[in-house]
Each structure stands twice: as C-alpha cells, then as structure tokens.
Amino acid sequence: MLVPRGSRGAALAACATLLLATAGCGGDDTEESSALPTRLYGTDGNMQNSFVKEFDGQTKLLDGMKGTIPLTPLSKDFKDRVTAIDPTLTDFLYSAEVYDAIAVSALAAQLAGSTAPAEIAKQINAVTVGGQRCDSIADCLTIARSGTDIEYRGASLSRGGFTDAGEPSTASYATMHFGEQAKIDDGKTEFVGAGDESAASTQAPPAPKKQVGGKNDKRDGSPLKIGGLLPKTGDLALAYPPLGAGAKLAMKEINDAGGVLGEPAVWVDGDDGTNPDVAKATVAQHVAAGVHVIIGAAASGISRAVLPDVVAAGLILFSPSNTDAGLTTIDDQGRYFRTAPSDILQGRALADVIMRDGPHRIALVARKDSYGEGLQGNVRAELERAGFAADRVKLLTYDPPARPDSPPVDFTSGAQEIKQFGADAVLVIGFAESAQVIKALSAAGVQIRH
C-alpha cells in the first residue's frame, strides 16, 4: 500500500487504506461537495514535466496535480548514462523499460543462435527467469555466448521475471506531484511495489546455443535488426525523449559489448505517430527492411492496431509502455511482449492515491481508446471494491484527435457536467491532448485546488 502523507484526521487516514475500506469516504451532501475545490489527478500519459508545454500561460492549473506512473527507482548510474545520451532530458518515464525491451530482445537472439523471430520469441520469457543472474548487457551477453541460460535483471526488470504472457510479473509505481512551479516535485515522489514474483514463467525454453568462434554461421541471419515504433510525433510525442534516449543507450551498450551473434546489432528508426495509419506504414517499412523485432508502439491502442500486421509478417512486437490490461490475453501467436505492467496494477495504485484525499464525488475522464477506457474501468472497479458508492463516481470520455492537424479536443460540455455533478476529485487519463480537458474545467468555473 502507499503510505499517506500528512494528516487530515483518523477518518481520512482509514479511508486511504484502499483494500481494507468497506464504505465510501466523505459525506453525502451534494451542496457541500460542489462547494469544495477540485483536486486534479493524472497518470503516465500526462504526469511528466513535458506536459507543461501544453499549457502556455496557464501552467498554474497544474500546481498540485498528482498521479501515478509505472516507474522503478532508477539508479544514479542509469540516469547518468541516459542523460549522457540526451542531456536535455527532463523525465525518465519508460527510458528503463525501452532499454530493457531492447536488451532482452538482443539476449534472446544470442541464446537462440538466430535472428529468426520465431526462435527469438521462444527465448524472451526465459531470458528473465531461471538462469545465471546478470545485471548488465555486457555481462549477460558474455554468459549467453557461452551457451548458458541467463536471468537478466536490468534497469526496470529488477524483481520478478516475465509471465507466460510475456509481461512483468511484478511492477513498481511512483506517485508524482506537480509543485508550485508546474514541475514534478521529486521530493514528494513515493514508490510502491505491486504484483507477485511467483507468477513468473516456469516454461523451459529450447536449449541455448553456444557461439563458436567469432560467429555462429551466416545461417543465423545476423545482423540482428531492431526497428523503432516510438512516438516521435502525435499526442505522445511529449514522451519520446526518454524513450529515444533509452533506446539509443541500449543499442550503444549492446554493440560496445561485441554485438549479437558476432555482429553489431542494427537500429532501424521509425515513428508510430500516435496514429494507427502512421504506425501501420512504419511497420510495412520495417518488414521491407528485414527487421526482426519491432520496439513499440508506445500507446496500447496503436499496438492493437498494428499487431495483426506484425504477426502476419512473422515478426515480434515488443512494447516498453503498453499498459492496457486486455493485451495480456490478446491473440498474438506468441509474438507480443512488453516491459510495462498491466493497468490492473496501476488501477489499484491510482484509486489509492485518490481515496487517501477523502473525496466526496469523483469524475473519471478518459480518452476513448483501449488505454483510457481500460484504465478508467480498472480505477472505477477499485473504488467500488473499496466501498465508494457507484452514484458518486461519474465516467466521461472524449475522442482524441485523429490526426496532428485535427481540431483540439472540445471538452466544454463534459466540464459543465463535472461542475454540475459537484466533483471534488477529477482523474484525467490521456496524453498531451488531455490538457484541453483541464483547461475546459477551469473555463467552466471549476475551482481547481492548488
């Protein structure tokens, strides 16, 4: 459980203990709740310093906003290595996850003795469980070249390995707070673990192949080609800098350590555009270029859109940031993996953060896609599980812009609904476009608590 900060009385402290709560928090007086200032909450799509750029002269609206993101406490060494790649970074969100996705892909190819995606896929889960433990790309490659199974522990995969579904069995979340200067206040960041290490895969992979001489032989299909499908443009472009830096760092360290199967691994850049059409075009380019593993997409909905194309081409899709819980059971023919945890876990963490503040009425606003509606449903389920009455939770969605040149989100009517509902807590689940939701709340006269 997350540890409450500060004190607002024993009743609210008890209410913050989500899993033990048996009744909703706060009173039932609608007039009282509508008079209360509204607290803003966010999640990984908007709880980052780069989100501030969407507010121009209205950055004050973010002061006091809090939320959760999947984030492992990162070592100073890793942060230093990433910032050496991009000294302008203001966030590290998913930098470790993209680094580990590439590392695991490379190690799986080395153990498979082949760049054939089907052979790599058989080794991916096994790279994270059951072998000789190693915690750097260089050390793990050395062990893998000897034909020895490994258990990789990296920047984000620090506890449990992958499940049979190809995703982390454990996760870490951080509660983030925007301070008075519309900047994440690192001094208030808290971490909480989630998941169960016993859920890690126990399936035995094919025996690893020892690298003989400088290389196996040219039948291995080397060099390994890894394609990017990351949000260089679109609504998630604000998240690209740490993703891009983490990817570059992983590729550098793989090749500094001698590469894969005796040759330098090759990175083929590509944009997902936070748009299905852009992403599909990029996947087609990767197929034509002979890519073996595609790293991305960033958004869960984009991965859903391109996965059939990836599977049809016989490749691997490995996302560092998809959190849609439904992707755990999607029909992927064993070709989809992720280093980001399911939103089932984040839903619990978010609900806890909201409940600890003792709200009367809660509005959950989400972008209308698998990520937004999925996480919205998980948070609602956790609130109801805690005993928060269903009639005191309001669900709203909005259509995200279809293209970069589309008109901005118009949330005017939704903001009026929230004002009339008397919400004193509003969770906004979205990407850069979700700034329009917050601006609309202010324009509607909702008193945002700072």
C-alpha positions as CSV (number, residue, x, y, z in Angstrom):
1,M,0.0,0.0,0.0
2,L,1.0,3.6,-0.5
3,V,1.9,5.4,2.7
4,P,-0.3,8.5,3.3
5,R,1.5,11.8,3.6
6,G,0.3,14.4,6.1
7,S,-2.7,14.1,8.4
8,R,-6.3,15.0,7.7
9,G,-7.8,13.1,10.6
10,A,-8.2,9.5,11.5
11,A,-11.3,9.1,9.3
12,L,-9.5,10.1,6.1
13,A,-6.4,8.0,7.1
14,A,-8.5,5.0,7.4
15,C,-10.3,5.7,4.1
16,A,-6.9,5.8,2.4
17,T,-6.3,2.2,3.2
18,L,-7.9,1.0,0.0
19,L,-8.0,-2.7,0.3
20,L,-9.5,-2.5,3.8
21,A,-12.1,0.1,3.1
22,T,-15.6,-1.0,3.4
23,A,-17.6,2.2,2.8
24,G,-17.2,5.4,0.7
25,C,-15.4,8.3,2.1
26,G,-16.8,11.7,2.8
27,G,-20.4,12.8,3.3
28,D,-23.5,12.6,1.0
29,D,-24.3,16.3,0.9
30,T,-24.2,17.4,-2.7
31,E,-24.1,21.1,-1.9
32,E,-21.2,20.6,0.4
33,S,-19.2,18.6,-2.2
34,S,-20.0,21.0,-5.0
35,A,-18.6,23.9,-2.9
36,L,-15.3,22.0,-2.4
37,P,-12.3,22.9,-4.6
38,T,-11.4,20.1,-7.1
39,R,-8.2,18.1,-6.9
40,L,-6.7,17.0,-10.2
41,Y,-5.1,13.6,-10.8
42,G,-3.3,12.2,-13.7
43,T,-1.4,9.1,-14.9
44,D,1.6,8.1,-17.1
45,G,0.3,9.9,-20.2
46,N,0.4,13.3,-18.5
47,M,2.3,13.1,-15.2
48,Q,5.6,14.3,-16.6
49,N,7.4,17.6,-16.9
50,S,7.0,17.8,-20.7
51,F,3.2,18.0,-20.2
52,V,3.6,21.6,-19.0
53,K,4.4,22.7,-22.6
54,E,0.7,22.2,-23.5
55,F,-0.5,25.0,-21.2
56,D,1.3,28.1,-22.5
57,G,0.4,30.8,-19.9
58,Q,-1.9,28.6,-17.9
59,T,0.7,26.4,-16.2
60,K,-0.7,27.4,-12.8
61,L,-3.5,24.9,-13.5
62,L,-1.1,22.0,-12.9
63,D,0.1,23.2,-9.5
64,G,-0.9,20.4,-7.0
65,M,-1.9,17.8,-9.6
66,K,-0.9,14.3,-8.6
67,G,-1.0,10.9,-10.1
68,T,0.8,7.6,-10.7
69,I,3.2,6.3,-13.3
70,P,4.8,2.9,-13.8
71,L,8.4,3.7,-12.6
72,T,11.1,1.8,-10.9
73,P,13.5,3.7,-8.7
74,L,16.3,4.3,-11.2
75,S,19.9,4.2,-10.1
76,K,22.1,7.3,-10.4
77,D,24.3,5.3,-12.8
78,F,21.5,4.6,-15.2
79,K,20.3,8.2,-15.1
80,D,23.8,9.4,-15.8
81,R,24.1,7.0,-18.8
82,V,20.8,8.1,-20.2
83,T,21.4,11.8,-19.8
84,A,24.8,11.3,-21.4
85,I,22.8,10.3,-24.5
86,D,20.4,13.2,-24.2
87,P,21.5,16.0,-21.8
88,T,18.2,17.8,-22.3
89,L,16.0,15.2,-20.7
90,T,13.5,16.4,-18.1
91,D,11.9,13.0,-17.4
92,F,12.9,9.3,-17.4
93,L,9.5,7.8,-18.0
94,Y,9.8,4.5,-19.8
95,S,13.5,5.0,-20.5
96,A,14.3,2.0,-18.4
97,E,11.5,-0.1,-20.0
98,V,12.7,0.6,-23.6
99,Y,16.3,-0.1,-22.6
100,D,15.2,-3.5,-21.1
101,A,13.0,-4.4,-24.1
102,I,15.9,-4.0,-26.5
103,A,18.3,-5.7,-24.1
104,V,16.0,-8.7,-23.7
105,S,15.5,-8.9,-27.5
106,A,19.2,-9.0,-28.1
107,L,19.9,-11.6,-25.4
108,A,17.1,-13.8,-26.7
109,A,18.6,-13.7,-30.2
110,Q,22.0,-14.6,-28.8
111,L,20.7,-17.5,-26.8
112,A,18.6,-18.7,-29.8
113,G,21.7,-18.6,-32.0
114,S,19.4,-17.0,-34.6
115,T,17.7,-13.8,-35.7
116,A,14.6,-15.7,-36.8
117,P,11.8,-14.0,-34.9
118,A,10.1,-17.3,-34.1
119,E,13.3,-18.6,-32.4
120,I,13.9,-15.3,-30.6
121,A,10.3,-15.3,-29.2
122,K,10.9,-18.8,-27.7
123,Q,13.7,-17.3,-25.6
124,I,12.3,-13.9,-24.5
125,N,10.5,-15.0,-21.3
126,A,13.3,-17.3,-20.4
127,V,15.9,-14.5,-20.6
128,T,14.2,-13.1,-17.4
129,V,13.9,-16.3,-15.3
130,G,15.7,-19.3,-14.1
131,G,19.3,-19.0,-15.4
132,Q,22.5,-17.4,-14.2
133,R,21.7,-14.0,-12.9
134,C,23.3,-11.0,-14.5
135,D,22.5,-7.3,-14.4
136,S,24.3,-5.7,-17.3
137,I,24.1,-6.1,-21.0
138,A,27.8,-6.8,-21.3
139,D,27.9,-9.5,-18.6
140,C,24.7,-11.1,-19.9
141,L,25.9,-11.3,-23.5
142,T,29.2,-12.9,-22.3
143,I,27.3,-15.6,-20.4
144,A,24.8,-16.1,-23.3
145,R,27.6,-16.6,-25.8
146,S,28.9,-19.5,-23.7
147,G,25.6,-21.3,-24.2
148,T,24.4,-20.7,-20.6
149,D,20.9,-19.7,-19.7
150,I,20.6,-16.3,-18.0
151,E,18.3,-14.4,-15.7
152,Y,18.5,-10.8,-16.8
153,R,17.9,-8.1,-14.2
154,G,18.1,-4.7,-15.7
155,A,17.0,-1.1,-15.3
156,S,13.3,-1.8,-14.9
157,L,13.2,-5.6,-14.5
158,S,14.7,-5.6,-11.1
159,R,12.4,-8.1,-9.3
160,G,10.3,-10.8,-10.9
161,G,10.7,-12.1,-14.5
162,F,8.2,-12.3,-17.2
163,T,4.9,-14.3,-17.0
164,D,3.9,-16.8,-19.6
165,A,2.0,-14.0,-21.3
166,G,5.3,-12.1,-21.9
167,E,5.0,-9.2,-19.4
168,P,6.4,-8.4,-16.0
169,S,5.2,-10.4,-13.0
170,T,6.0,-7.5,-10.7
171,A,5.9,-3.8,-11.1
172,S,6.8,-0.5,-9.4
173,Y,4.7,2.6,-9.4
174,A,5.6,6.2,-8.4
175,T,3.2,8.8,-7.1
176,M,4.1,12.1,-8.7
177,H,3.2,15.7,-7.7
178,F,3.4,18.9,-9.7
179,G,4.8,21.5,-7.4
180,E,4.2,25.3,-7.4
181,Q,6.4,25.9,-10.5
182,A,4.4,23.4,-12.6
183,K,7.3,21.0,-12.3
184,I,7.3,17.5,-10.8
185,D,8.5,17.7,-7.2
186,D,10.9,14.8,-6.9
187,G,11.0,15.3,-3.1
188,K,7.4,14.1,-2.9
189,T,7.7,11.1,-5.1
190,E,6.9,7.8,-3.4
191,F,7.3,4.2,-4.8
192,V,5.1,1.2,-4.2
193,G,5.6,-2.4,-5.4
194,A,2.9,-4.5,-7.0
195,G,2.5,-8.0,-8.5
196,D,3.8,-11.4,-7.5
197,E,7.1,-12.9,-8.4
198,S,5.6,-16.4,-8.2
199,A,3.6,-15.5,-11.4
200,A,6.8,-15.6,-13.4
201,S,7.1,-18.2,-16.2
202,T,8.3,-21.7,-15.4
203,Q,8.2,-22.9,-19.0
204,A,11.5,-24.4,-20.2
205,P,12.9,-22.8,-23.4
206,P,14.9,-24.5,-26.1
207,A,18.5,-25.2,-25.1
208,P,20.7,-22.2,-25.6
209,K,23.2,-22.3,-28.5
210,K,26.9,-21.6,-27.8
211,Q,28.6,-19.1,-30.1
212,V,31.5,-20.8,-31.8
213,G,34.4,-18.7,-32.9
214,G,33.6,-15.1,-33.8
215,K,30.2,-16.0,-35.1
216,N,27.9,-19.0,-35.4
217,D,27.5,-19.1,-39.2
218,K,25.7,-17.0,-41.7
219,R,22.6,-19.2,-41.4
220,D,21.9,-17.4,-38.2
221,G,20.5,-14.4,-40.2
222,S,22.7,-11.8,-38.5
223,P,23.0,-9.0,-38.1
224,L,20.0,-8.6,-35.7
225,K,17.8,-5.7,-36.9
226,I,15.6,-3.9,-34.4
227,G,13.0,-1.4,-35.6
228,G,11.7,1.5,-33.7
229,L,8.0,2.2,-33.5
230,L,8.0,5.1,-31.0
231,P,6.1,8.4,-30.8
232,K,8.3,10.9,-32.5
233,T,5.1,12.8,-33.5
234,G,1.5,12.9,-32.3
235,D,-0.2,13.1,-28.9
236,L,2.5,11.0,-27.2
237,A,5.4,12.9,-28.7
238,L,5.9,14.5,-25.3
239,A,7.0,11.1,-24.0
240,Y,9.5,10.4,-26.8
241,P,12.7,12.0,-25.4
242,P,13.3,9.4,-22.6
243,L,12.1,6.6,-24.9
244,G,14.5,7.6,-27.6
245,A,17.4,8.1,-25.2
246,G,16.8,4.7,-23.6
247,A,16.7,3.0,-27.0
248,K,20.0,4.7,-28.1
249,L,21.7,3.7,-24.8
250,A,20.7,0.1,-25.1
251,M,21.9,-0.2,-28.7
252,K,25.2,1.5,-27.8
253,E,25.9,-0.8,-24.9
254,I,24.9,-3.9,-26.9
255,N,27.4,-3.0,-29.7
256,D,30.1,-1.8,-27.3
257,A,29.9,-5.3,-25.7
258,G,30.5,-7.0,-29.1
259,G,27.0,-7.1,-30.6
260,V,24.8,-10.1,-31.2
261,L,25.9,-13.3,-32.9
262,G,29.3,-11.7,-33.6
263,E,28.0,-8.6,-35.4
264,P,26.8,-5.2,-34.4
265,A,23.0,-5.0,-34.0
266,V,21.3,-2.6,-36.3
267,W,18.7,0.0,-35.2
268,V,16.1,1.0,-37.9
269,D,14.4,4.2,-36.8
270,G,10.6,4.6,-37.0
271,D,7.7,6.7,-35.9
272,D,4.3,5.4,-34.6
273,G,2.8,8.9,-34.8
274,T,0.4,8.0,-32.0
275,N,-1.7,7.2,-35.0
276,P,-2.7,3.8,-36.5
277,D,-2.2,4.8,-40.1
278,V,1.3,6.2,-39.4
279,A,2.2,3.2,-37.3
280,K,1.0,0.7,-40.0
281,A,3.1,2.5,-42.6
282,T,6.1,2.2,-40.4
283,V,5.6,-1.5,-39.8
284,A,5.4,-2.0,-43.5
285,Q,8.7,-0.2,-43.9
286,H,10.3,-2.4,-41.2
287,V,9.0,-5.5,-42.9
288,A,10.6,-4.4,-46.2
289,A,13.8,-3.6,-44.4
290,G,14.2,-7.0,-42.9
291,V,13.6,-6.0,-39.3
292,H,13.3,-8.9,-36.8
293,V,12.0,-7.2,-33.7
294,I,9.9,-4.0,-33.5
295,I,10.1,-2.0,-30.3
296,G,6.8,-0.2,-29.7
297,A,4.2,1.0,-30.1
298,A,4.1,3.5,-27.3
299,A,0.3,3.6,-27.0
300,S,-1.7,0.4,-26.3
301,G,-4.3,1.3,-28.9
302,I,-1.6,1.7,-31.6
303,S,-0.1,-1.7,-30.7
304,R,-3.6,-3.3,-31.0
305,A,-3.9,-1.7,-34.5
306,V,-0.6,-2.9,-35.8
307,L,-0.2,-6.3,-34.1
308,P,-2.1,-8.2,-36.8
309,D,0.3,-6.8,-39.4
310,V,3.3,-7.7,-37.2
311,V,2.0,-11.3,-36.7
312,A,1.2,-11.7,-40.3
313,A,4.8,-10.7,-41.2
314,G,6.1,-13.2,-38.7
315,L,7.9,-10.6,-36.6
316,I,8.0,-9.7,-32.9
317,L,6.3,-6.6,-31.3
318,F,7.9,-5.6,-28.0
319,S,6.4,-2.5,-26.3
320,P,8.1,-0.6,-23.5
321,S,5.0,1.3,-22.5
322,N,1.7,-0.5,-23.3
323,T,-0.4,-0.9,-20.1
324,D,-3.8,-2.0,-21.5
325,A,-4.8,-5.0,-19.4
326,G,-6.6,-6.6,-22.3
327,L,-3.3,-7.1,-24.1
328,T,-2.4,-9.9,-21.7
329,T,-4.9,-12.2,-23.4
330,I,-4.8,-10.8,-27.0
331,D,-4.4,-13.4,-29.8
332,D,-0.7,-12.7,-30.6
333,Q,0.5,-16.1,-31.6
334,G,3.3,-15.7,-29.1
335,R,4.7,-12.6,-30.8
336,Y,3.8,-9.8,-28.5
337,F,5.8,-8.8,-25.3
338,R,6.0,-5.8,-23.1
339,T,8.2,-4.5,-20.2
340,A,5.4,-2.2,-18.9
341,P,3.0,-3.6,-16.3
342,S,-0.8,-4.1,-16.8
343,D,-3.1,-1.3,-15.8
344,I,-4.9,-3.7,-13.4
345,L,-2.0,-3.0,-11.1
346,Q,-2.0,0.8,-11.8
347,G,-5.7,1.0,-11.3
348,R,-5.2,0.0,-7.7
349,A,-2.4,2.5,-7.1
350,L,-4.4,5.3,-8.7
351,A,-7.5,4.6,-6.7
352,D,-5.4,4.6,-3.5
353,V,-3.9,7.9,-4.3
354,I,-7.4,9.4,-4.9
355,M,-9.0,7.8,-1.9
356,R,-6.4,8.9,0.6
357,D,-7.5,12.5,0.0
358,G,-11.1,11.7,1.2
359,P,-13.1,12.8,-1.9
360,H,-16.9,13.1,-1.9
361,R,-17.5,12.8,-5.6
362,I,-15.1,11.6,-8.3
363,A,-15.1,12.2,-12.0
364,L,-13.0,9.8,-14.1
365,V,-12.2,11.3,-17.6
366,A,-10.5,9.2,-20.2
367,R,-9.5,9.4,-23.8
368,K,-11.7,7.0,-25.8
369,D,-9.4,4.1,-26.6
370,S,-8.2,0.9,-25.1
371,Y,-5.7,2.6,-22.8
372,G,-8.0,5.3,-21.5
373,E,-11.2,3.3,-21.1
374,G,-9.4,0.3,-19.8
375,L,-7.6,2.2,-17.0
376,Q,-10.8,4.1,-16.3
377,G,-12.6,0.9,-15.7
378,N,-9.9,-0.5,-13.5
379,V,-9.9,2.6,-11.3
380,R,-13.7,2.5,-11.0
381,A,-13.6,-1.2,-10.1
382,E,-11.1,-0.5,-7.3
383,L,-13.1,2.5,-6.0
384,E,-16.3,0.3,-5.8
385,R,-14.3,-2.5,-4.3
386,A,-13.3,-0.1,-1.6
387,G,-16.9,0.7,-0.9
388,F,-17.1,4.0,-2.7
389,A,-20.8,4.3,-3.8
390,A,-21.3,4.0,-7.6
391,D,-23.6,7.0,-7.8
392,R,-20.7,9.2,-6.5
393,V,-18.4,8.3,-9.4
394,K,-19.0,9.9,-12.9
395,L,-17.4,8.4,-16.0
396,L,-16.7,10.6,-19.1
397,T,-14.7,10.0,-22.2
398,Y,-13.6,12.2,-25.1
399,D,-12.4,11.4,-28.7
400,P,-8.7,12.1,-29.1
401,P,-7.6,14.0,-32.2
402,A,-7.5,11.6,-35.2
403,R,-4.5,13.4,-36.8
404,P,-2.0,16.1,-35.8
405,D,-3.9,18.7,-37.8
406,S,-7.3,17.8,-36.3
407,P,-9.1,20.4,-34.2
408,P,-8.2,20.3,-30.4
409,V,-10.4,18.4,-28.0
410,D,-13.6,20.2,-27.1
411,F,-14.5,19.2,-23.5
412,T,-16.8,22.1,-22.8
413,S,-19.9,20.1,-22.2
414,G,-18.0,17.5,-20.2
415,A,-16.6,20.2,-18.0
416,Q,-20.1,21.5,-17.3
417,E,-21.3,18.0,-16.4
418,I,-18.4,17.7,-13.9
419,K,-19.3,21.1,-12.4
420,Q,-23.0,20.2,-12.0
421,F,-22.0,16.8,-10.6
422,G,-20.0,18.6,-7.9
423,A,-16.9,16.5,-8.3
424,D,-14.1,17.4,-5.8
425,A,-11.7,14.9,-7.5
426,V,-11.1,14.6,-11.2
427,L,-8.8,12.0,-12.7
428,V,-7.7,12.8,-16.3
429,I,-6.4,9.8,-18.3
430,G,-4.9,10.9,-21.5
431,F,-1.8,12.2,-23.4
432,A,-0.9,15.7,-24.5
433,E,-4.4,16.4,-25.7
434,S,-5.7,15.9,-22.1
435,A,-4.5,19.4,-21.4
436,Q,-7.7,20.6,-23.2
437,V,-9.8,18.8,-20.5
438,I,-8.1,20.7,-17.7
439,K,-8.3,24.0,-19.5
440,A,-12.1,23.4,-20.1
441,L,-12.6,22.6,-16.4
442,S,-11.1,26.0,-15.5
443,A,-13.1,27.8,-18.2
444,A,-16.3,26.2,-16.8
445,G,-15.6,27.7,-13.4
446,V,-14.5,24.5,-11.7
447,Q,-12.4,25.7,-8.8
448,I,-9.1,23.7,-9.1
449,R,-7.3,23.1,-5.9
450,H,-3.7,24.1,-5.9
